[in-house]
Structures are given as structure tokens and as C-alpha cells.
Amino acid sequence: MARSFWIAGKKKGELRDTKLGALAPDHVRVRMIVSGISRGTERLVWQGRVPESEYDRMRAPFQSGAFPFPVKYGYCAVGRIAEGPQTGTRVFALHPHQDEFDVPANMAVAIPDDVPDTAAPIAAHLETAINALWDHPVRVGDRVAVIGLGAVGLCLANLVRRIPGIDLVCVDPAPAAQARAKALGLRVAEGAEDRDLVFHTSATAAGLRTAIDAAGFEATIVELSWYGEGSVAAPLGGAFHAKRLTLAASQVGHVAQARRTTRPHRARLELALRLLADPAYRLDLGQPIPFAELPERYAEALGEHPSPLPLIGYAT
């Protein structure tokens, strides 16, 4: 018998018993070490803001229940194989918050030895950033802006700044987000202008306006935010047409078209985990919330939080 976290109703969380049964062939049983709370998406699920049209597309790989409620959701799980092939191996899996679970062996991706437990959950967000750069590559010497400094925005900025000759500006009005970016050595400003490429991750109308304002002539604004059932006013007046701007989408559910025939989903995730072996790509994720306290502290984790990806710790 395992314990799992469910969003039982609007802004209502609870721990439930989950029967595992016998381990199926070609599966592994994973005992959790830590998982990450993906604040943007999980906040929308928590608030019941997943639109009915997206119920199927927004299902997490091992989600139980159905939108809007009750639903077991999440996709940043780090644990150790307790039973099945390669017992003892640390793995990452796109599984909801649960202290023990079974998944097909090929869906549990080994974590390099030099990636700490508390760094590995960010792999899902680093994978999103990798996909965005496969969708819209940054060229040597480009002027780039990243608007929104949550987990995805910081991962993107960390990748982009290593490209030679880059002029990178990061923008987020939240003091906590600015402090996180500065701690990583990133240049933070109130706004930007004349950028060749702008990545927007804040999921706010104000952030989208900032992104469009930051774009230079014939620039591309890459929208990575998901707004759930909400709508956002895109400011397409002013100089939008005169500057011949492009507003483009990037989403992690499909591997970017440029790599789709050569990189399956697993290869993209393996790349993210390999990159995390370099401390330069890691974010400071802070101290985990004990799993037993999650129903009382989940809303706290989704709010203004010191960590871009709040962690949940499990008793081992």
C-alpha cells in the first residue's frame, strides 16, 4: 500500500492510500526520495482552471483520476528502484506525488551519479527549455531576453548564456525571482528592447506585453506559458506589425519538429539529466516539504516561494 497526494476539489488536497499489487512484467517499483512541485501547471490544476477542451492533452503520463477533480497530478519524481530490473538505481519518472509507485522500466530514466537527489527534479523544466531552443535556436551574438524567471525561465537563461557572444537580459518583477537570477550571475533588468529573440514564461498578460515590447525588428517572441482556461490580451497594436514580429508557441508535449525524427522523448530527458551533472545548470531548490505535511502546505508551495521548484521530501 502506497500513499499519494490527490487534489480532491478546488484548492483541497489530501493523502490517499493507493494499492500497488504485484509488480507487472517489465515494470519497476520506485521508492520515492524527492519530487518537485511544478508551480505554474500545478497551480492551474489546484485552482480547477484546466479547460474542458484540454482534459485529454493535459493528462500527466501516470495521472490518476480525471479533470477537474479528483486528480493525482505531477511529473517531477526522483526515487530509487526497490523492485524489478536494476534494483537500487536512482531514477527520474514523470509520476505524480506518491511515496512508492510502479512504472514500465523504460519510463524510469537513470540519474547520473553526480546529480544530487535535490537537483534531479528540475530535469522536467530543463527538458522544456531544451525543447524551446530546438524549436527556436539562439544564434551566436544574438540579443536575447527571458521574461519570467520561474523554473523554466531560469533553465532557459542558464542554457542561453553559454552561447558565444550572447547579450542576455532577464526580466521578472518579483523580488524573489530577481534574487534567484542574480545569485546565478544572470543580468536582471526592469525591461529590455531591440532583442532578436524573446522567450516568455511568466503566464501573465503583463509579461507578454513586456516580451512584445522587448522585441526588435523582425524578432520572434516564443510563448512557453500556459494560461489554462484563462485568456490573455496580446497587445498586437502599436509597432507589432511595423516591426514584423512573430509570436510563436513552444510546448514540451511534442519533441520540437527539428529533432522529432532523431530524438525520442526519452533521449531529450536523458540530455537534461546529463546537463544537471554540471553544477552550473542547477538551481537552488532549498529544503523539501515533508510529504506528510503536503495537504496543509501545498497552497504555500504554489504561492510566492523561495524556490523556483518547491520540493517534497519522502521518508526513506
PEZIFEN-V736841 format. One record per helix or strand of 3 or more residues. SS is the DSSP state (hx for helix, st for strand). FROM is the first residue (numbers start at 1). TO is the last residue. If there is no record, write none. Layout:
BEGIN
SS_FROM_TO ; SS_FROM_TO
END
This chain:
BEGIN
st_2_9 ; st_12_18 ; st_27_36 ; hx_39_46 ; hx_52_54 ; st_77_84 ; st_90_93 ; st_100_104 ; hx_105_107 ; hx_117_120 ; hx_123_135 ; st_143_147 ; hx_151_160 ; st_167_171 ; hx_175_183 ; st_195_200 ; hx_205_214 ; st_215_223 ; st_246_249 ; hx_257_259 ; hx_265_275 ; hx_279_281 ; hx_291_302 ; st_311_313
END
